[in-house]
Amino acid sequence: MQQNTSFLIWAIAIITAATAWSLDGTLIRPNLSEFPALNIVFIEHLLGAILLSPFLIWGWQKIKNMSRKAVFSLLWVSFFGGLIWTLMITKAYFAAFAGETTLSTVIILQKLQPVFALGLAAIILRESLSRRFYMWAAIAIVSGYMIAFESMGRDFLTVNFFSSPAFFALLAAFAYGSSTVFGKSLVTELWFRISSALRFVTTAILAFWALLIFGDILSLGDFWALQWKLFFIIVFTSGAVGLFLYYYGLRKVHASSAGIFELAYPLSWVFFDWYFNGNILSTTQLIFGLLLMTSFFMIIREENKT
C-alpha cells in the first residue's frame, strides 16, 4: 500500500509540473510576446537560480564529488532542457500569438517529446518496460494528439514542417524529451533539490553568455521594470517550483513514464482555454481527455508492479 501511494504522489508531481507549464503558455507568456525571447529565458532562470541557491550550499559536498556522467547530464539538461527548450518554445508561442501558425500546431509538435523520451530512455537508460506499458503509452500519445487537433490525421498533414514556428516546436520537443532522460540520470546520482538548483544556475549562466553574444543585455533594466510581476509568477509556477516538483517525481519514476505524464500539458491547455477563454470543449476532446487520464491511471498501475 505504501509503494502504491508513494508512486501516485511522484506521478502527480510530474503531472502538476506539466499543468503549470501549460498555464504559463496559455496565460502568462503571451503578455511577454513583445520582448526578446532570450531576455525572458535569462531573467526567469536567474530568478529561479536565486530562489533555489540555498540548496547548493546545503549539498556542496555532493556537488564537489559529482561523477563525469552527472556533469555531462547536468550540461545536457541545462543547455537543451533549460536554454534551448525554453528559448524555442517561447519563440514558437510568440509566432503563434503573431498569427504565423496556430497554437494547436505548436502544442502538438512540441508534445512529440514523449516519443523522443521513450526512444532515448530505451537506448541510453536501457529502460525496458512491459508491453502493456507501451500499449498505454501509445494510447496516451494518440490521445494527446487528438485533444490538440480534434480530427484524425488530417490537420497533422497540413503542418508546414519547414516553417520557423514548426521548427522551433520540433526542436523544443527533442530538447525536452532528451532532457527527461538525462534529467533522470542526474537525479539518480544527486538529490532532486540539488539537481533543480544546479540546472537553473547553469542555464542562467549559459543564457547570460548567449545574451552577451547574440542579444541586447543593456535592455534588461527597462524590460525587468515593466514585467517583474509576471516573472515572479513564472518562477513560482512553471519555473523553479515547476522543475522542483518535476525532479521530485522523476527521481522515482521511469523516464519513459515521465514523458507520458507530461501529456497533461495538452489536456490542461484545452481546459484552461475553455475556462479562461470560453472556447467550448468538443466531444472529441472530452472523449480523448478521459482516455488520456485512463492511460495515466493504467501506467501508474503498471509501474506499481515493477
Secondary structure, DSSP 8 states (H G I E B T S, - for coil): -HHHHHHHHHHHHHHHHHHHHHHIIIIIGGGGTTS-HHHHHHHHHHHHHHHHTHHHHHTHHHHHT--HHHHHHHHHIIIIIIIIHHHHHHHHHHHHHTTSS-HHHHHHHHTTHHHHHHHHHHHHS-----HHHHHHHHHHHHHHHHHHH-SSSHHHHT--TTSHHHHHHHHHHHHHHHHHHHHHHHHHHS-HHHHHHHHHHHHHHHHHHHHHHHS-GGGHHHHHHHHHHHHHHHHTTTSHHHHHHHHHHHTTS-HHHHHHHTTHHHHHHHHHHHHHH-----HHHHHHHHHHHHHHHHHHHHHHH-
